[in-house]
Amino acid sequence: MKLNERGLLVVISGPSGVGKGTVRKALFELEGHDLVYSISMTTRAPREGEVDGVDYYFVTKEEFEERIRKDQLL
């Protein structure tokens, strides 16, 4: 698989604790790629050590619903 192919979308999905972050970390450590990590948005409170804009975008439920109304989310 060509990791730097334009327009390639890779989704790593699974339940909590199965190793999604480990797989992502390994992919980003490969040389010669131009992968970009898409940061998710959540209405939950940050957990200890999580940073807004790095781990998630933390917003209120109202802000999230407003973004949906404005068609600002995928």
Secondary structure, DSSP 8 states (H G I E B T S, - for coil): --TT-TT-------STTSSHHHHHHHHHHSTT--------EESS---TT--BTTTBEE--HHHHHHHHHTT---
